[in-house]
Amino acid sequence: MVKAGISLKGTQVETLKKTRVSTQPGARRRKTFDDKRQFILNTALSVFSQFGFHGTTMEQIASSADISKTNLFYYFKSKEALYLTILENILNDWLAPIAGFDEVDEPKTALENYIRLKLELSRDQPEASRLFCLEIIQGAPILKNYLKGELKNIIDEKSKVIERWISQEKIKPIDPVQLIFFIWSTTQHYADFNVQIKAITGKDLSNKKFFEETCSAIQRLIIDGLC
């Protein structure tokens, strides 16, 4: 390819082509749409985490996002659709770390990694944790079928990994589901009760030293108790 007397190498041509594609009007519109949609999701998460599903209106979300209600309905057809999308995103993020139970066969490493990843989610997505807590407290009206179906299937599958560790005498006998519940409750506590923790310690997980101390304490309590 030659332009203005300059010869371009193959890699340069490909880079130029990609640049042209990314700057086409359609691509720019799509990026703008996706960015706006994500902004609405982030804003709605903040509102839902404060007031719950029933206590939140589309008017509140539109006002917080500084857009019209009509524009909000352009991106999400109903409050239920918006809420469900947020919950699905939360669950996808939360369930990803437990997949490590398939990738790492040594329980100490697998559990240490899982605890750290769950604690990182509490640090980085506290509003998501609080929203999930609200949904459960209210009887899981939106998520009940998911909890009984897909989530239960995942936990049943991962419980078999823990049972294999027990049968190989790598950890002490324990109910696998209770172990998973304990990890959830201890790590999510630092998001759901952040105000209480900060009032007592003057710190939260955003403090790097406090995060590492908390992570180490939970890891030692759980793993030392199982070894």
C-alpha positions as CSV (number, residue, x, y, z in Angstrom):
1,M,0.0,0.0,0.0
2,V,1.4,3.4,-1.0
3,K,0.3,6.8,0.1
4,A,2.0,10.1,-0.4
5,G,5.1,8.3,-1.7
6,I,5.5,6.3,1.6
7,S,5.5,2.5,1.5
8,L,3.9,0.8,4.4
9,K,4.7,-2.6,5.7
10,G,2.0,-5.3,6.2
11,T,1.7,-4.7,9.9
12,Q,1.3,-1.0,9.4
13,V,-1.4,-1.6,6.8
14,E,-3.3,-3.8,9.2
15,T,-3.0,-1.1,11.9
16,L,-4.2,1.5,9.6
17,K,-7.2,-0.6,8.5
18,K,-8.2,-1.3,12.2
19,T,-7.9,2.4,12.9
20,R,-10.2,3.3,10.0
21,V,-12.7,0.7,11.1
22,S,-12.7,1.9,14.7
23,T,-13.4,5.4,13.7
24,Q,-16.3,4.7,11.4
25,P,-19.5,6.3,12.4
26,G,-21.2,3.0,13.2
27,A,-18.3,1.9,15.5
28,R,-18.3,5.2,17.3
29,R,-22.1,5.1,17.8
30,R,-21.8,1.6,19.2
31,K,-19.1,2.6,21.6
32,T,-21.2,5.6,22.7
33,F,-24.2,3.3,23.2
34,D,-22.2,0.8,25.2
35,D,-20.5,3.5,27.4
36,K,-23.9,5.1,28.1
37,R,-25.4,1.7,28.9
38,Q,-22.6,0.9,31.3
39,F,-22.9,4.3,33.0
40,I,-26.6,3.7,33.6
41,L,-25.9,0.2,35.0
42,N,-23.3,1.7,37.4
43,T,-25.7,4.5,38.5
44,A,-28.7,2.1,38.9
45,L,-26.5,-0.2,41.0
46,S,-25.8,2.6,43.4
47,V,-29.5,3.5,43.7
48,F,-30.7,-0.1,44.0
49,S,-28.1,-0.8,46.7
50,Q,-29.5,2.0,48.8
51,F,-33.3,1.4,48.4
52,G,-33.7,-2.1,47.0
53,F,-35.8,-3.1,44.1
54,H,-39.2,-2.0,45.5
55,G,-37.9,1.2,47.0
56,T,-36.3,2.4,43.7
57,T,-38.1,4.0,40.8
58,M,-37.0,4.6,37.2
59,E,-37.4,8.3,37.9
60,Q,-34.8,8.1,40.7
61,I,-32.4,6.3,38.4
62,A,-32.9,8.7,35.5
63,S,-32.4,11.7,37.8
64,S,-29.2,10.2,39.3
65,A,-27.9,9.4,35.8
66,D,-28.9,12.9,34.6
67,I,-30.9,11.6,31.7
68,S,-34.6,11.7,30.8
69,K,-36.9,8.8,31.8
70,T,-37.6,8.3,28.1
71,N,-33.9,8.0,27.3
72,L,-33.6,5.5,30.2
73,F,-36.3,3.3,28.7
74,Y,-34.4,3.4,25.4
75,Y,-31.6,1.4,27.0
76,F,-33.7,-0.7,29.4
77,K,-37.3,-1.6,28.7
78,S,-38.3,-1.9,32.3
79,K,-37.1,-1.6,35.9
80,E,-37.1,-5.4,36.1
81,A,-34.9,-5.8,33.1
82,L,-32.4,-3.2,34.5
83,Y,-32.3,-4.8,37.9
84,L,-31.9,-8.3,36.5
85,T,-29.1,-7.2,34.3
86,I,-27.2,-5.8,37.3
87,L,-27.8,-9.0,39.3
88,E,-26.6,-11.2,36.5
89,N,-23.4,-9.1,36.2
90,I,-22.8,-9.4,39.9
91,L,-23.3,-13.2,39.9
92,N,-21.0,-13.6,36.9
93,D,-18.3,-11.7,38.7
94,W,-18.8,-13.6,42.0
95,L,-18.9,-17.1,40.5
96,A,-15.8,-16.6,38.3
97,P,-13.4,-17.1,41.3
98,I,-14.8,-20.4,42.4
99,A,-13.9,-21.9,39.0
100,G,-10.4,-22.0,40.3
101,F,-11.4,-25.1,42.2
102,D,-11.2,-26.9,38.9
103,E,-7.8,-25.4,37.9
104,V,-5.8,-25.9,41.1
105,D,-5.8,-29.3,42.7
106,E,-4.0,-28.4,46.0
107,P,-6.6,-27.2,48.5
108,K,-4.3,-24.7,50.3
109,T,-3.6,-22.8,47.1
110,A,-7.1,-23.1,45.8
111,L,-8.7,-21.8,49.0
112,E,-6.1,-19.0,49.5
113,N,-6.8,-17.8,45.9
114,Y,-10.6,-18.0,46.3
115,I,-10.6,-16.1,49.6
116,R,-8.4,-13.4,48.2
117,L,-10.6,-13.0,45.1
118,K,-13.8,-12.8,47.1
119,L,-12.3,-10.2,49.4
120,E,-11.1,-8.2,46.4
121,L,-14.7,-8.2,45.1
122,S,-15.9,-6.9,48.5
123,R,-13.3,-4.2,48.3
124,D,-13.9,-3.2,44.6
125,Q,-17.7,-3.8,44.4
126,P,-19.2,-3.1,47.8
127,E,-22.4,-1.8,46.4
128,A,-22.9,-5.0,44.4
129,S,-22.5,-7.0,47.6
130,R,-25.0,-4.8,49.5
131,L,-27.5,-5.1,46.6
132,F,-27.3,-8.9,46.6
133,C,-27.7,-8.9,50.4
134,L,-30.9,-6.8,50.0
135,E,-32.3,-9.1,47.4
136,I,-31.7,-12.1,49.6
137,I,-33.2,-10.4,52.7
138,Q,-36.3,-9.6,50.7
139,G,-36.8,-13.2,49.9
140,A,-35.0,-13.2,46.5
141,P,-38.1,-12.4,44.5
142,I,-36.1,-11.9,41.3
143,L,-33.3,-14.5,41.9
144,K,-35.2,-17.3,43.6
145,N,-35.3,-19.6,40.5
146,Y,-31.6,-18.9,39.7
147,L,-30.6,-19.7,43.3
148,K,-32.4,-23.0,43.2
149,G,-31.2,-23.9,39.7
150,E,-27.9,-22.7,38.3
151,L,-26.3,-21.6,41.5
152,K,-27.2,-24.8,43.3
153,N,-25.8,-26.8,40.4
154,I,-22.5,-24.9,40.6
155,I,-22.2,-25.4,44.3
156,D,-23.0,-29.1,44.0
157,E,-20.2,-29.4,41.4
158,K,-17.6,-27.6,43.5
159,S,-18.6,-29.6,46.6
160,K,-17.4,-32.7,44.8
161,V,-13.9,-31.1,44.5
162,I,-13.9,-30.5,48.2
163,E,-15.1,-34.0,48.9
164,R,-12.2,-35.3,46.8
165,W,-9.8,-33.4,48.9
166,I,-11.3,-35.0,52.0
167,S,-11.2,-38.5,50.5
168,Q,-7.5,-37.9,49.7
169,E,-7.0,-36.8,53.3
170,K,-5.7,-33.4,52.1
171,I,-8.1,-31.6,54.5
172,K,-10.2,-32.5,57.5
173,P,-13.7,-33.8,57.0
174,I,-16.2,-30.9,56.6
175,D,-19.5,-30.3,54.9
176,P,-18.4,-28.7,51.6
177,V,-21.5,-26.4,51.4
178,Q,-20.9,-25.1,55.0
179,L,-17.3,-24.3,54.0
180,I,-18.4,-22.3,51.0
181,F,-21.0,-20.5,53.1
182,F,-18.4,-19.6,55.7
183,I,-16.1,-18.1,53.0
184,W,-18.9,-16.1,51.6
185,S,-20.0,-14.8,54.9
186,T,-16.6,-13.8,56.1
187,T,-15.5,-12.1,52.9
188,Q,-18.7,-10.3,52.1
189,H,-19.0,-9.0,55.7
190,Y,-16.3,-6.4,54.9
191,A,-18.6,-5.0,52.2
192,D,-22.0,-5.3,53.8
193,F,-20.8,-4.0,57.2
194,N,-18.2,-1.6,56.0
195,V,-19.6,1.3,58.1
196,Q,-19.3,-0.8,61.3
197,I,-15.8,-2.0,60.4
198,K,-14.6,1.5,59.7
199,A,-16.1,2.9,62.8
200,I,-14.3,0.4,65.0
201,T,-10.9,0.2,63.1
202,G,-10.8,3.5,61.3
203,K,-10.0,1.5,58.2
204,D,-11.6,-0.5,55.4
205,L,-10.4,-2.7,52.6
206,S,-9.3,0.3,50.5
207,N,-6.4,0.5,53.0
208,K,-3.8,-1.8,51.4
209,K,-2.2,-2.8,54.8
210,F,-5.6,-3.5,56.3
211,F,-6.7,-5.5,53.2
212,E,-3.6,-7.8,53.5
213,E,-4.1,-8.2,57.2
214,T,-7.7,-9.2,56.7
215,C,-7.0,-11.5,53.9
216,S,-4.2,-13.3,55.8
217,A,-6.4,-13.6,58.9
218,I,-9.3,-15.2,57.0
219,Q,-7.0,-17.5,55.1
220,R,-5.3,-18.7,58.2
221,L,-8.5,-19.2,60.2
222,I,-10.0,-21.3,57.4
223,I,-7.0,-23.2,56.1
224,D,-5.3,-23.9,59.4
225,G,-8.6,-25.2,60.7
226,L,-8.8,-27.6,57.8
227,C,-5.2,-28.9,57.8
